[in-house]
């Protein structure tokens, strides 16, 4: 429907590839339908796929033993995630529809896409137990 906001998270190195063409056609068609389309082109953005201590700004919740899940959850709650993650989370929050466009590498997504999911879709933002599925944060 017109006015719908779409986020395409795209992971391919070559614009002339099948994935590049599918992304381009999606942008064209959705735009023609009156949608507002944003593309996160992970390779063009040089998106950092590694989940590290650098994702947390400021002090750690537990400086004795680093637990990425706990640290990003605590950082999200206090607004202490790195800027690249905050930017991607804003795009997700604003979107009515999310499209993931990527090739299959060894029966899975490319590492850069997996890294986007690991780093952006943190607990507190994308999921919170026991609320999941229909009662989840991104329903």
Secondary structure, DSSP 8 states (H G I E B T S, - for coil): -TT-EEEEEEE-S-TTSHHHHHHHHHHHHHHHTT-EEEEEETTTTT------GGGB-S--S-SSS--HHHHHHHHHHTT-B-HHHHHHHHHHHH-SEEEEEE--BTTB--HHHHHHHHHHS-BTTTBBTTB-GGGSTT-
